[in-house]
């Protein structure tokens, strides 16, 4: 059985988990051991999958691999140009949409942890981005201003002429990756999408996908972290509730 090392608080992990659940692919979900050489990427990141003896990290690579292997033609279209648009978005994801986490979500989450873990020097770029934001006295305002530009770009480049990111007739793996970064901001009270009708309509379409509520129990339980700062107790409770929701799905076999 496919093994997924990931965490419900991890946006890239949720993208992979949701894709597997939507496509009825059974898998074992395991909380990773930070000291393991095979459960974390060389940069100390998740998700990581073990497909037999094959080990793969990086969310876009994992999604592409699983979609190709299992012929997820709806989420990874066979049409060459549509697939190229999916790939285009995924190539931009880490330097674009991922900023929703590094510049807004993570700084407000990590107050409960007292800062950013710095044990792995290969995580320097992402860690530095979050540390820089946490040191900003105007982290919320500056983060919101940056994400407003990101969202404007996403609408113009990917949603202006279609209902989904790659111009597909249904959600693709690109939509899953993008949604996990953007939608969390609503739950957390960190961004107001009022006035951006295209983005709001896309968010509502994505919320209609099967298993949306189960996959996003973490965000729903954590709630607004703008008005009331995150705490370790709150974070731990959200993770517990999320794992319980995932464990109830027939495709998911959870391990600790």
Backbone as CSV, one residue per row, in Angstrom:
resi,resn,N_x,N_y,N_z,CA_x,CA_y,CA_z,C_x,C_y,C_z
1,UNK,0.839,-1.205,0.000,0.000,0.000,0.000,0.871,1.250,0.000
2,UNK,0.442,2.249,-0.721,1.135,3.530,-0.740,1.221,4.104,0.670
3,UNK,2.382,4.631,1.026,2.555,5.304,2.311,2.762,6.795,2.067
4,UNK,2.017,7.598,2.789,2.151,9.053,2.715,2.598,9.548,4.079
5,UNK,3.759,10.149,4.122,4.247,10.777,5.345,3.889,12.252,5.254
6,UNK,2.956,12.657,6.111,2.473,14.026,6.034,1.745,14.409,7.299
7,UNK,1.126,15.577,7.264,0.536,16.161,8.458,-0.653,17.025,8.033
8,UNK,-1.781,16.952,8.744,-2.951,17.732,8.317,-2.777,19.237,8.433
9,UNK,-1.763,19.702,9.171,-1.488,21.134,9.237,-0.630,21.605,8.062
10,UNK,-0.133,20.649,7.283,0.750,20.948,6.149,-0.079,21.101,4.884
11,UNK,0.014,22.255,4.258,-0.752,22.518,3.039,-0.365,21.559,1.904
12,UNK,0.930,21.341,1.628,1.290,20.375,0.586,0.827,18.962,0.914
13,UNK,0.866,18.586,2.192,0.373,17.260,2.576,-1.109,17.123,2.262
14,UNK,-1.880,18.141,2.594,-3.321,18.074,2.338,-3.613,17.953,0.848
15,UNK,-2.806,18.601,0.008,-3.011,18.490,-1.443,-2.887,17.040,-1.889
16,UNK,-1.861,16.351,-1.405,-1.637,14.953,-1.780,-2.728,14.056,-1.192
17,UNK,-3.058,14.269,0.070,-4.087,13.448,0.723,-5.416,13.592,-0.002
18,UNK,-5.804,14.818,-0.321,-7.093,15.067,-0.984,-7.118,14.413,-2.359
19,UNK,-6.023,14.510,-3.100,-5.962,13.890,-4.427,-6.164,12.387,-4.329
20,UNK,-5.522,11.761,-3.355,-5.664,10.309,-3.188,-7.094,9.938,-2.812
21,UNK,-7.674,10.699,-1.897,-9.034,10.404,-1.457,-10.022,10.602,-2.603
22,UNK,-9.890,11.688,-3.342,-10.793,11.966,-4.454,-10.734,10.878,-5.519
23,UNK,-9.563,10.290,-5.683,-9.393,9.265,-6.710,-9.459,7.850,-6.150
24,UNK,-9.942,7.742,-4.909,-10.183,6.444,-4.262,-8.934,5.562,-4.256
25,UNK,-7.797,6.184,-3.941,-6.535,5.450,-3.850,-6.232,5.186,-2.378
26,UNK,-6.285,3.952,-1.917,-5.991,3.655,-0.508,-4.531,3.980,-0.182
27,UNK,-4.308,4.495,1.001,-2.948,4.807,1.426,-2.862,4.820,2.937
28,UNK,-1.651,4.665,3.400,-1.375,4.721,4.831,-0.798,6.093,5.140
29,UNK,-1.460,6.821,6.018,-1.019,8.159,6.402,-0.284,8.072,7.731
30,UNK,0.957,8.527,7.738,1.803,8.431,8.916,2.416,9.780,9.243
31,UNK,2.357,10.143,10.515,3.062,11.342,10.956,4.556,11.101,10.827
32,UNK,5.295,11.987,10.161,6.716,11.723,9.903,7.583,11.867,11.146
33,UNK,8.670,11.131,11.142,9.697,11.242,12.170,10.773,12.208,11.647
34,UNK,10.944,13.362,12.282,11.920,14.341,11.784,13.339,13.807,11.687
35,UNK,13.648,12.739,12.419,14.998,12.185,12.393,15.166,11.071,11.360
36,UNK,14.082,10.752,10.647,14.155,9.679,9.653,14.745,10.190,8.348
37,UNK,15.585,9.362,7.728,16.181,9.726,6.451,15.231,9.481,5.289
38,UNK,14.177,8.725,5.503,13.285,8.381,4.403,11.872,8.937,4.562
39,UNK,11.533,9.442,5.736,10.192,9.972,5.966,10.116,11.478,5.758
40,UNK,11.252,12.117,5.643,11.328,13.545,5.351,12.209,13.716,4.119
41,UNK,12.000,14.803,3.396,12.871,15.079,2.259,14.247,15.495,2.786
42,UNK,15.271,15.554,1.920,16.592,16.002,2.376,16.558,17.393,3.008
43,UNK,15.533,18.175,2.680,15.404,19.515,3.271,14.522,19.513,4.512
44,UNK,14.153,18.314,4.966,13.321,18.231,6.162,11.875,18.608,5.920
45,UNK,11.401,18.423,4.693,10.052,18.839,4.323,9.128,17.637,4.134
46,UNK,7.838,17.893,4.208,6.798,16.919,3.875,5.863,17.577,2.865
47,UNK,5.115,16.725,2.113,4.951,15.280,2.212,6.070,14.510,1.510
48,UNK,6.151,13.234,1.890,7.008,12.255,1.226,6.160,11.002,1.025
49,UNK,6.300,10.354,-0.127,5.587,9.095,-0.326,6.581,7.954,-0.491
50,UNK,6.152,6.773,-0.054,6.863,5.523,-0.306,5.919,4.655,-1.126
51,UNK,6.241,4.450,-2.374,5.457,3.589,-3.245,6.287,2.337,-3.495
52,UNK,6.145,1.343,-2.607,7.064,0.222,-2.618,8.432,0.709,-2.190
53,UNK,9.439,0.440,-3.015,10.801,0.890,-2.714,11.101,2.280,-3.262
54,UNK,10.119,2.875,-3.936,10.327,4.194,-4.546,9.930,5.276,-3.559
55,UNK,10.831,6.217,-3.321,10.597,7.324,-2.389,10.611,8.630,-3.159
56,UNK,9.609,9.463,-2.913,9.495,10.724,-3.652,9.028,11.828,-2.715
57,UNK,9.641,12.990,-2.838,9.224,14.167,-2.082,8.834,15.273,-3.053
58,UNK,8.382,16.378,-2.510,7.918,17.562,-3.234,6.513,17.336,-3.793
59,UNK,5.575,18.097,-3.244,4.164,17.947,-3.568,3.856,17.940,-5.067
60,UNK,4.358,18.897,-5.872,4.026,18.851,-7.295,4.520,17.588,-7.982
61,UNK,5.714,17.123,-7.599,6.251,15.894,-8.184,5.412,14.689,-7.771
62,UNK,4.993,14.649,-6.516,4.171,13.541,-6.028,2.835,13.498,-6.759
63,UNK,2.188,14.656,-6.876,0.897,14.705,-7.555,1.023,14.277,-9.009
64,UNK,2.058,14.758,-9.691,2.262,14.367,-11.082,2.529,12.882,-11.228
65,UNK,3.344,12.344,-10.341,3.676,10.917,-10.376,2.439,10.052,-10.155
66,UNK,1.668,10.351,-9.111,0.488,9.551,-8.812,-0.565,9.679,-9.911
67,UNK,-0.726,10.895,-10.432,-1.715,11.097,-11.492,-1.340,10.332,-12.748
68,UNK,-0.052,10.320,-13.082,0.419,9.588,-14.257,0.290,8.083,-14.040
69,UNK,0.713,7.617,-12.887,0.695,6.180,-12.617,-0.718,5.617,-12.603
70,UNK,-1.650,6.359,-12.012,-3.002,5.831,-11.821,-4.009,6.398,-12.828
71,UNK,-3.488,7.099,-13.838,-4.339,7.610,-14.924,-5.491,8.463,-14.406
72,UNK,-5.144,9.459,-13.589,-6.166,10.379,-13.107,-6.437,11.401,-14.205
73,UNK,-7.149,10.991,-15.227,-7.287,11.820,-16.422,-8.084,13.101,-16.176
74,UNK,-8.972,13.078,-15.183,-9.725,14.297,-14.881,-8.833,15.324,-14.201
75,UNK,-8.017,14.882,-13.262,-7.185,15.810,-12.505,-5.857,16.113,-13.195
76,UNK,-5.501,15.287,-14.192,-4.237,15.464,-14.908,-4.521,15.151,-16.377
77,UNK,-5.105,16.121,-17.083,-5.664,15.854,-18.416,-4.635,15.339,-19.410
78,UNK,-5.101,14.479,-20.307,-4.218,13.932,-21.341,-3.944,14.931,-22.454
79,UNK,-4.845,15.907,-22.609,-4.617,16.957,-23.603,-3.298,17.670,-23.296
80,UNK,-2.407,17.710,-24.282,-1.050,18.205,-24.054,-1.027,19.641,-23.559
81,UNK,-1.848,20.495,-24.131,-1.812,21.908,-23.750,-2.412,22.137,-22.369
82,UNK,-3.477,21.404,-22.034,-4.044,21.540,-20.698,-3.072,21.016,-19.640
83,UNK,-2.412,19.905,-19.948,-1.431,19.379,-18.999,-0.275,20.351,-18.839
84,UNK,0.111,21.011,-19.907,1.189,22.004,-19.826,0.794,23.173,-18.936
85,UNK,-0.476,23.573,-18.971,-0.934,24.655,-18.098,-0.924,24.226,-16.630
86,UNK,-1.273,22.950,-16.387,-1.166,22.413,-15.026,0.283,22.496,-14.568
87,UNK,1.197,22.063,-15.426,2.624,22.093,-15.090,3.109,23.521,-14.891
88,UNK,2.626,24.448,-15.725,3.032,25.847,-15.581,2.685,26.369,-14.197
89,UNK,1.432,26.102,-13.773,1.055,26.568,-12.440,1.930,25.942,-11.371
90,UNK,2.131,24.623,-11.447,2.894,23.935,-10.407,4.332,24.421,-10.338
91,UNK,4.890,24.846,-11.475,6.236,25.412,-11.458,6.252,26.770,-10.753
92,UNK,5.144,27.472,-10.789,5.067,28.797,-10.144,4.647,28.719,-8.681
93,UNK,4.095,27.600,-8.289,3.430,27.504,-6.994,4.306,27.937,-5.821
94,UNK,5.520,27.402,-5.735,6.347,27.641,-4.545,6.829,29.084,-4.434
95,UNK,6.964,29.765,-5.556,7.426,31.161,-5.488,6.270,32.139,-5.626
96,UNK,5.050,31.632,-5.619,3.890,32.496,-5.833,2.824,32.229,-4.768
97,UNK,1.991,31.232,-4.981,0.875,30.968,-4.075,1.351,30.540,-2.697
98,UNK,2.500,29.907,-2.620,3.041,29.450,-1.336,3.300,30.617,-0.386
99,UNK,3.401,31.822,-0.929,3.595,33.012,-0.094,2.423,33.224,0.866
100,UNK,1.258,32.674,0.532,0.126,32.788,1.449,0.438,32.138,2.788
101,UNK,1.261,31.099,2.747,1.680,30.446,3.983,2.865,31.146,4.610
102,UNK,3.921,31.382,3.838,5.144,31.921,4.436,4.985,33.364,4.912
103,UNK,4.101,34.121,4.282,3.965,35.534,4.635,2.756,35.865,5.503
104,UNK,1.798,34.931,5.593,0.614,35.216,6.411,0.284,34.087,7.391
105,UNK,0.078,32.885,6.879,-0.393,31.800,7.744,0.672,31.369,8.747
106,UNK,1.861,31.040,8.261,2.906,30.525,9.153,3.294,31.507,10.261
107,UNK,3.480,32.798,9.971,3.837,33.707,11.063,2.804,33.739,12.184
108,UNK,1.524,33.559,11.826,0.482,33.581,12.849,0.319,32.224,13.532
109,UNK,0.683,31.150,12.837,0.652,29.819,13.448,1.808,29.655,14.434
110,UNK,2.998,30.095,14.017,4.224,29.763,14.744,4.440,30.585,16.011
111,UNK,3.565,31.531,16.285,3.670,32.242,17.569,3.519,31.248,18.720
112,UNK,2.767,30.150,18.470,2.583,29.136,19.508,3.849,28.318,19.739
113,UNK,4.758,28.330,18.746,5.982,27.544,18.832,7.197,28.391,19.207
114,UNK,6.984,29.674,19.349,8.079,30.566,19.719,9.037,30.882,18.587
115,UNK,8.625,30.627,17.353,9.487,30.950,16.215,9.584,29.806,15.228
116,UNK,10.534,29.924,14.315,10.694,28.970,13.224,11.800,27.977,13.545
117,UNK,11.538,26.678,13.392,12.622,25.696,13.567,13.731,25.955,12.555
118,UNK,14.968,25.882,12.999,16.105,26.206,12.114,17.122,25.066,12.070
119,UNK,16.703,23.865,12.410,17.655,22.757,12.523,18.215,22.311,11.181
120,UNK,17.445,22.473,10.106,17.900,22.021,8.794,18.316,23.216,7.942
121,UNK,19.607,23.393,7.698,20.061,24.561,6.945,19.557,24.576,5.509
122,UNK,19.166,23.412,4.969,18.661,23.360,3.602,17.255,23.937,3.486
123,UNK,16.618,24.193,4.615,15.312,24.844,4.612,15.458,26.365,4.757
124,UNK,16.642,26.855,4.520,16.956,28.245,4.801,16.011,29.227,4.113
125,UNK,15.760,28.991,2.824,14.983,29.975,2.057,13.590,30.143,2.638
126,UNK,12.866,29.027,2.843,11.513,29.139,3.382,11.537,29.609,4.826
127,UNK,12.484,29.118,5.614,12.579,29.556,7.007,12.863,31.039,7.112
128,UNK,13.782,31.510,6.267,14.128,32.931,6.302,12.924,33.787,5.950
129,UNK,12.135,33.339,4.983,10.956,34.093,4.578,9.974,34.242,5.731
130,UNK,9.765,33.158,6.488,8.847,33.216,7.638,9.456,34.046,8.760
131,UNK,10.746,33.852,9.031,11.402,34.630,10.089,11.326,36.126,9.793
132,UNK,11.537,36.463,8.546,11.465,37.868,8.131,10.075,38.435,8.397
133,UNK,9.046,37.643,8.110,7.678,38.091,8.339,7.371,38.218,9.822
134,UNK,7.836,37.262,10.621,7.560,37.304,12.052,8.233,38.487,12.733
135,UNK,9.322,38.957,12.161,10.026,40.107,12.713,9.422,41.438,12.264
136,UNK,8.487,41.379,11.326,7.857,42.574,10.775,6.766,43.070,11.721
137,UNK,6.870,44.316,12.165,5.865,44.876,13.066,4.508,44.996,12.381
138,UNK,4.505,45.029,11.062,3.268,45.132,10.301,3.047,43.870,9.469
139,UNK,3.273,42.714,10.102,3.222,41.450,9.371,1.870,41.227,8.707
140,UNK,0.777,41.550,9.384,-0.542,41.320,8.813,-0.773,42.226,7.601
141,UNK,-0.549,43.512,7.767,-0.809,44.460,6.682,0.089,44.200,5.480
142,UNK,1.372,43.981,5.731,2.296,43.750,4.626,2.028,42.400,3.950
143,UNK,1.695,41.410,4.756,1.357,40.114,4.186,0.101,40.185,3.335
144,UNK,-0.898,40.882,3.829,-2.138,41.015,3.067,-1.905,41.769,1.754
145,UNK,-1.073,42.785,1.789,-0.797,43.546,0.576,-0.116,42.670,-0.475
146,UNK,0.817,41.848,-0.026,1.516,40.957,-0.950,0.568,39.906,-1.518
147,UNK,-0.244,39.297,-0.660,-1.147,38.244,-1.118,-2.226,38.812,-2.026
148,UNK,-2.608,40.055,-1.817,-3.567,40.691,-2.732,-2.999,40.726,-4.150
149,UNK,-1.703,40.995,-4.278,-1.062,40.993,-5.590,-0.990,39.583,-6.171
150,UNK,-0.689,38.617,-5.314,-0.636,37.216,-5.753,-2.002,36.782,-6.288
151,UNK,-3.058,37.115,-5.560,-4.400,36.704,-5.962,-4.805,37.386,-7.255
152,UNK,-4.462,38.657,-7.399,-4.747,39.355,-8.661,-4.058,38.651,-9.825
153,UNK,-2.827,38.229,-9.609,-2.101,37.522,-10.653,-2.760,36.183,-10.978
154,UNK,-3.148,35.431,-9.946,-3.791,34.137,-10.163,-5.062,34.293,-10.986
155,UNK,-5.831,35.309,-10.679,-7.069,35.546,-11.422,-6.765,35.887,-12.875
156,UNK,-5.818,36.799,-13.080,-5.512,37.223,-14.444,-4.882,36.103,-15.266
157,UNK,-3.963,35.354,-14.661,-3.206,34.351,-15.403,-3.919,33.019,-15.532
158,UNK,-4.787,32.691,-14.560,-5.335,31.339,-14.525,-6.863,31.249,-14.438
159,UNK,-7.528,32.265,-13.945,-8.962,32.144,-13.729,-9.800,33.125,-14.545
160,UNK,-9.153,33.984,-15.311,-9.889,35.018,-16.034,-10.844,34.440,-17.068
161,UNK,-10.455,33.289,-17.653,-11.255,32.743,-18.759,-11.815,31.356,-18.479
162,UNK,-11.726,30.905,-17.255,-12.219,29.559,-16.961,-12.581,29.400,-15.511
163,UNK,-13.184,28.258,-15.215,-13.629,27.985,-13.846,-12.536,27.398,-12.980
164,UNK,-11.500,26.810,-13.623,-10.438,26.165,-12.857,-9.071,26.628,-13.368
165,UNK,-8.035,26.362,-12.569,-6.709,26.933,-12.767,-6.160,26.722,-14.176
166,UNK,-6.255,25.524,-14.711,-5.635,25.213,-15.997,-6.618,25.291,-17.157
167,UNK,-7.761,25.892,-16.947,-8.754,25.969,-18.002,-9.457,24.649,-18.241
168,UNK,-9.363,23.740,-17.280,-9.992,22.429,-17.386,-11.472,22.522,-17.010
169,UNK,-12.213,21.486,-17.341,-13.639,21.477,-17.032,-13.914,21.035,-15.598
170,UNK,-12.889,20.520,-14.941,-13.003,20.093,-13.542,-11.690,20.414,-12.835
171,UNK,-11.699,20.300,-11.524,-10.502,20.622,-10.750,-9.354,19.674,-11.111
172,UNK,-8.166,20.241,-11.265,-6.956,19.462,-11.539,-6.070,19.453,-10.299
173,UNK,-4.938,18.769,-10.396,-4.000,18.774,-9.280,-3.479,20.183,-9.012
174,UNK,-3.478,21.043,-10.026,-3.074,22.438,-9.826,-4.061,23.158,-8.915
175,UNK,-5.342,22.890,-9.094,-6.364,23.516,-8.235,-6.211,23.073,-6.785
176,UNK,-5.915,21.793,-6.571,-5.741,21.305,-5.197,-4.571,22.013,-4.531
177,UNK,-3.450,22.113,-5.245,-2.270,22.756,-4.678,-2.552,24.215,-4.340
178,UNK,-3.204,24.906,-5.243,-3.496,26.330,-5.037,-4.492,26.531,-3.895
179,UNK,-5.529,25.721,-3.873,-6.586,25.878,-2.871,-6.048,25.766,-1.455
180,UNK,-5.140,24.830,-1.226,-4.646,24.620,0.134,-3.932,25.846,0.687
181,UNK,-3.335,26.635,-0.170,-2.650,27.839,0.289,-3.616,29.011,0.487
182,UNK,-4.562,29.145,-0.440,-5.428,30.319,-0.444,-6.596,30.194,0.524
183,UNK,-7.286,29.052,0.515,-8.518,28.909,1.297,-8.278,29.012,2.800
184,UNK,-7.106,28.581,3.259,-6.813,28.623,4.699,-6.892,30.034,5.264
185,UNK,-6.651,31.019,4.430,-6.640,32.406,4.902,-8.023,32.871,5.337
186,UNK,-9.065,32.318,4.705,-10.431,32.649,5.122,-10.719,32.077,6.496
187,UNK,-10.425,30.812,6.696,-10.665,30.180,7.991,-9.925,30.908,9.108
188,UNK,-8.705,31.332,8.809,-7.850,31.951,9.822,-8.134,33.431,10.030
189,UNK,-9.029,33.993,9.230,-9.360,35.408,9.362,-8.249,36.340,8.920
190,UNK,-7.365,35.863,8.053,-6.180,36.632,7.682,-6.314,37.387,6.368
191,UNK,-7.383,37.108,5.625,-7.550,37.808,4.348,-9.029,37.885,4.005
192,UNK,-9.444,39.059,3.516,-10.831,39.280,3.131,-10.925,39.263,1.606
193,UNK,-11.672,38.306,1.063,-11.797,38.163,-0.385,-12.950,38.966,-0.966
194,UNK,-13.597,39.777,-0.134,-14.701,40.606,-0.614,-14.233,41.485,-1.775
195,UNK,-15.010,41.472,-2.844,-14.676,42.295,-4.007,-13.938,41.547,-5.089
196,UNK,-13.397,40.365,-4.748,-12.711,39.568,-5.756,-13.625,38.403,-6.137
197,UNK,-14.555,38.703,-7.031,-15.603,37.743,-7.354,-15.058,36.473,-8.005
198,UNK,-14.056,36.601,-8.871,-13.495,35.431,-9.554,-12.867,34.464,-8.556
199,UNK,-12.092,34.992,-7.631,-11.437,34.137,-6.648,-12.452,33.519,-5.704
200,UNK,-13.411,34.297,-5.267,-14.433,33.771,-4.355,-15.254,32.676,-5.023
201,UNK,-15.582,32.866,-6.306,-16.357,31.855,-7.027,-15.557,30.559,-7.150
202,UNK,-14.248,30.695,-7.417,-13.393,29.498,-7.505,-13.306,28.787,-6.161
203,UNK,-13.145,29.537,-5.090,-13.095,28.944,-3.755,-14.380,28.167,-3.450
204,UNK,-15.521,28.759,-3.796,-16.793,28.083,-3.540,-16.923,26.816,-4.395
205,UNK,-16.441,26.849,-5.643,-16.474,25.648,-6.476,-15.622,24.542,-5.869
206,UNK,-14.460,24.906,-5.380,-13.574,23.907,-4.791,-14.168,23.306,-3.519
207,UNK,-14.887,24.111,-2.770,-15.495,23.623,-1.532,-16.591,22.587,-1.789
208,UNK,-17.090,22.535,-3.016,-18.120,21.568,-3.374,-17.544,20.203,-3.737
209,UNK,-16.204,20.104,-3.852,-15.593,18.818,-4.157,-15.813,17.843,-3.005
210,UNK,-15.949,16.549,-3.320,-16.138,15.559,-2.248,-15.010,15.603,-1.210
211,UNK,-15.383,15.341,0.016,-14.466,15.212,1.149,-13.801,16.538,1.551
212,UNK,-14.344,17.649,1.066,-13.749,18.941,1.424,-13.729,19.131,2.945
213,UNK,-14.857,18.896,3.590,-14.943,19.166,5.028,-13.992,18.285,5.822
214,UNK,-13.920,17.012,5.467,-13.025,16.104,6.181,-11.565,16.505,6.018
215,UNK,-11.216,16.939,4.815,-9.817,17.294,4.543,-9.417,18.605,5.200
216,UNK,-10.388,19.419,5.582,-10.055,20.742,6.113,-10.552,20.931,7.535
217,UNK,-10.666,19.818,8.249,-11.058,19.893,9.658,-10.029,20.672,10.470
218,UNK,-8.760,20.556,10.098,-7.721,21.312,10.820,-8.024,22.801,10.775
219,UNK,-8.283,23.331,9.589,-8.527,24.765,9.435,-9.808,25.182,10.148
220,UNK,-10.829,24.344,10.048,-12.104,24.677,10.669,-11.990,24.698,12.186
221,UNK,-11.246,23.756,12.750,-11.088,23.697,14.204,-10.173,24.807,14.699
222,UNK,-9.085,25.063,13.984,-8.160,26.115,14.395,-8.858,27.461,14.406
223,UNK,-9.637,27.739,13.362,-10.441,28.957,13.318,-9.629,30.223,13.133
224,UNK,-10.208,31.326,13.579,-9.639,32.657,13.381,-8.433,32.862,14.301
225,UNK,-7.258,33.025,13.709,-6.050,33.269,14.506,-5.559,34.708,14.361
226,UNK,-6.405,35.528,13.776,-6.089,36.956,13.724,-6.600,37.650,14.983
227,UNK,-7.841,37.373,15.357,-8.446,38.025,16.523,-7.851,37.478,17.812
228,UNK,-7.688,36.147,17.857,-7.131,35.507,19.053,-5.927,34.675,18.647
229,UNK,-4.756,35.010,19.149,-3.510,34.381,18.716,-3.524,32.875,18.947
230,UNK,-2.852,32.162,18.072,-2.742,30.716,18.184,-1.990,30.321,19.456
231,UNK,-2.380,29.182,20.017,-1.683,28.606,21.166,-1.349,27.153,20.841
232,UNK,-0.445,26.570,21.603,-0.085,25.178,21.371,-1.281,24.256,21.632
233,UNK,-2.050,24.551,22.654,-3.232,23.744,22.949,-4.227,23.792,21.795
234,UNK,-4.425,24.961,21.262,-5.358,25.129,20.150,-4.866,24.383,18.912
235,UNK,-3.586,24.504,18.631,-2.986,23.841,17.476,-3.090,22.320,17.614
236,UNK,-2.735,21.806,18.793,-2.772,20.369,19.031,-4.186,19.820,18.905
237,UNK,-5.152,20.548,19.417,-6.547,20.124,19.309,-6.986,20.081,17.854
238,UNK,-6.572,21.075,17.072,-6.940,21.112,15.655,-6.340,19.923,14.901
239,UNK,-5.107,19.577,15.234,-4.458,18.422,14.593,-5.186,17.132,14.969
240,UNK,-5.536,16.991,16.241,-6.244,15.787,16.701,-7.579,15.637,15.990
241,UNK,-8.340,16.731,15.915,-9.633,16.691,15.241,-9.464,16.365,13.762
242,UNK,-8.421,16.896,13.157,-8.167,16.642,11.739,-7.823,15.181,11.491
243,UNK,-6.989,14.605,12.335,-6.622,13.197,12.172,-7.826,12.290,12.379
244,UNK,-8.690,12.651,13.301,-9.909,11.871,13.512,-10.798,11.898,12.271
245,UNK,-10.914,13.068,11.663,-11.736,13.200,10.454,-11.150,12.393,9.301
246,UNK,-9.828,12.435,9.153,-9.183,11.682,8.081,-9.291,10.180,8.327
247,UNK,-9.144,9.769,9.568,-9.195,8.347,9.909,-10.552,7.734,9.585
248,UNK,-11.590,8.553,9.546,-12.931,8.054,9.273,-13.151,7.766,7.787
249,UNK,-12.245,8.230,6.938,-12.392,7.999,5.500,-11.897,6.599,5.148
250,UNK,-12.623,5.884,4.289,-12.245,4.499,3.984,-10.914,4.377,3.238
251,UNK,-10.503,5.433,2.530,-9.244,5.370,1.771,-8.016,5.541,2.657
252,UNK,-8.225,6.062,3.862,-7.104,6.483,4.711,-6.896,5.476,5.839
253,UNK,-5.681,4.960,5.918,-5.265,4.103,7.035,-4.226,4.890,7.816
254,UNK,-4.554,5.317,9.009,-3.664,6.195,9.763,-2.749,5.413,10.671
255,UNK,-1.510,5.915,10.798,-0.514,5.376,11.709,0.073,6.533,12.489
256,UNK,0.569,6.293,13.688,1.220,7.327,14.481,2.680,6.977,14.674
